[in-house]
Amino acid sequence: MKIIFMGAGKMGHAILSSAIQKKALKKADVVVIKRNTGDLKKEGYKVFNSLSELPSGYLADLIVYTVKPNILEDIIEESKPYLKEDGFVISIAAGKTIKTMQNILGTKTAVVRAMPNLPIAVGYGVTGMYASNQVSKKQKDFCDKIFNSSGISFWLKKEADINKVIGAAGSSPAYIYAVISSLEKVCLGYGFSKELSSKISKYLLLGCAKLMQQTGDSPEVLNKKIATPGGTTEAALNFLAKNKILDKLILKAAKKAETKFPF
């Protein structure tokens, strides 16, 4: 199978390296088109500055677009002669619909929109996907293979729900990091050193995630285990629960991300 990755920034590199590490993709099957080729060449990838450097007659079974949304349409226009007639494309660009892409590639082209998040780089990604009617079961299975190799993936029934995935999973690691940052500031406010404050906040995240994974308990169950009736943790939780402060803040943040690119 011949695969072209158009761009390989943080997210593209994360998808590619995870899939290769888990043997969902073969490095020999992949060509990367990227302006700055040095880092990927050191990792043993076939990297070119432009499509014109590909061997004559090169046609791909799959093109993966990991470029920024503002240049996606130009990149699709440039790359469409390199896609096999029965090939398909995957795009991770937010706000760029299947209709937009098929207007350039042709209405019969099989298109998959995928919305991963950055933890895909460490094997804990969450990816929501939507496929055009032209995408075959075999092609969908291949998408599952790529994205399940580095986390979990799922298919959406409506393309508009991609925006919901952005709010719920695509952007949400940033919400978690914001909470960690706030906890670190609490530690600093208590007079702990910067180094210790950073360690405390990171271990809090890792420890809580590990505990959820090992026990299989929900956050609500674990909170009950921590919160002694009449104790300090219960007092803190009651404050957060009052008027659902935290729930409302997270929901508002997710809605901001979801509605950035109206469908």
N, C-alpha and C positions, 0 to 999 in steps of 0.2 A: 504493500500500500504506500502511495506517495502522499505526503502531507506537507503543506506549507504553513508556517506560522508567520503571519504578517505582524511584525512587532513582537517584542519579548521584554517588556518592562517588568515591573515588580509582579503584577498579576500574571502576565503571560509566562514569565520565567517560572513562577510558582506552579502553574498548571503543567507546564512542560516537564520540569524537573521531577515533580511528584509522580506524574504518569510514567516517566521513564524509570524512575527508581522502583516503582511497583510493577514494572514490566507490562503496563497497559499499552505503552507505545515502545517502539524500537527506535533507538537513536539513529540508526541507519536509514530509517524511513522518513526522517524529518529534515526539512530544510527551513532555516530561519532567515527572514528578510529583516534586517535591522541596520540602522545607520552606524551605531557603535558596535562593532563586531568582536572586540577584543576579549571581553569576559566570557562570552559563549564559546569562542574558539578555544579558549583555554580548557573548557569543559568537554571539548571533543565534538561539538556540534558542527554541522555544515552550515555556515553562515555567510550570507552575501549582503552587500550594501543595497543592491537593487535586483529586481526580477530579471532585468536584462542580462545579468550574469549567469542565469540558469542555463543548463545545457539546451541546445536547440531541440525544439519539439517537446520540451518538458510539460507534462500535464498532470495535475494533482487530482487525487480522489477526494481530498478534503483540504479546504483552506480555513484556517482558524484566524479570525481577526481579533487581535488583542490591543488594537490601537485606540487612541482617545476618540470619543464621539465626534469631535469637531473636524477630524480629518478622515473619518471612516468612509464617507461616500467617495472621496477622491481615491482612496486606497482600493476600494472595491472596483472602481472604474479601471484602475491601472492593472489589477490582478485578474480580472474576469477572463482574459484570453488564456490563462494558465489553469483553468478548471475544466476537468473532463465533463462531457455532456451529461453523464449520469452521476457526476460527483455531487458533493454537498458542502455547505459552509456552516461554520459556527461563529457567531459574533457575541462578544461580551460587552458591547457598547451600550450604555444606558441611553434610553430615549430614541434609539434608532429602530424603527419598526421593521417587520418583515416586508411590508409593502414598500417601504423606502428602499430596502435592499433589492427586492425583486424588480423594482423599476429600473435598476441598473443591470442586474444579472439576468433578468428575464423572468417572466411569471411562472415558468415551469421549473425553475431552480429550487432545489430542496434547501431550506434555510432553517437553522436552529438558533434560537436566542438562548444564551446561558447567562445566568447571573450568579457568579461565585463570590466568595468573600476571601479575604487575605489569609485566614488560618489554613487555607488549602496548602499553603507552603509547608506546613508541619503535619499534614495528614488529617486535619480536623476541619476541613472546609465544608461549607453548606452551599449547595448549588441548586437553584431552581431553573428549570428549562421549559421552553415551549417550542414546538415543531410545526412548521408549515405542513399543509396536506401532502406535499410532495415527498416528505421524508419517509423513507422505508423503515420497516421494523429493524432490519439489519443495521441501518444507519443510527437509529435510536439506541440500539444495543451497544453500538460502538461509543456513543456519547456516554452512556451509563458506565461503560468500562473505564473511560478516561476520568470522569469526575468521581466515581465511586472509589477509585484507587487512592484518592486523597481526601476522603471524608464521606459525606452522604450527598445524594442527589435525588431529585424528584421531578416529575413532569406536571406541568400546569395545564388546566383545561382551557384557560383563556389567556391570550397574549397580554391583556391588560394587567393580569396578575403578576407579571414580571416586576411592575412597579411596587407591588406589595412585598415581593421578595427583597427588593432593594431596602425598603424600610425595616423589614423584620430581620433580615440576615445579612444582606450586602453591606449596609452601613453600620449595622449594630455592633460589630467589634469596637467601633469608635466610641459607642456609648459605654461599653464595659471599661475601655481605657480611661474614659472620662471619670468614671466612678473610682477607678484605681488611683487616678491623679488626685481626686478629692480626698481619698483616704490617706494618701501620702501627705497632703497638706494638713490633715488633722494631726498626723504624727509629728510633723514639723512644728505645729502649733503647741504641741505638748512638750517641745524642747528636745525631741530626738534629733540626731544628726541626719543630714541628707542621705547618707549611705544607709543608715539603719532604717529610715523611713521608707526608702525605696525597697529594701529587702522585706520589710514587714508587709507592704502593700502587695508585692509580687507573690509572696508566700501565701497570703490570704487568698488570692485568686487561684493559684495552683492547688492549694489544699482543698478549697471548697469544690473545685471542679473534680478533683480526684475522688473526693468523698462521695459526690453525686454519682460518679461513674462506678465506683466499687460497690456502693450500697444499693443503687438503683432507686433510691428514695427521691421524692419530689422536693423542691425547695421548701414547700410548706411543711412537709413532714420533718425535714432537717431543722427548720426554724423552731418547731415545737420541741425538738430534742435539745436545742441550745437554750431556749428561753425558759428559765425557771420561773414559776408563778411568783409574781411580786419582786422579781429580780431586775438586774440592770439591763439585760438584753430585752426582756419583755417591755421595759420602759421605752427603749429605743425603737422597738418594732411598733409599739402603740403610737408613737409619734409619727412614724412613716405611714402607718395605716390610716391615721386621721385624715379624712378628706382624700384618701388615696393619693397623697402627694407624689410619691415616686412613680406610681402607675401613670398618672397624668403627664408627668414630665417626659417619661420614656415614650408614651403614645404620641405626644406632640412632636418630639424629635423624629420619630418614625414617620409621622405624617409629612413633616417637612421634606424628608428624603424621598418619600413616595411620590409627592406631588411636584417635585422639581422638574420632571419631564412629563407633563400631562399626556395621557394616551389619547 
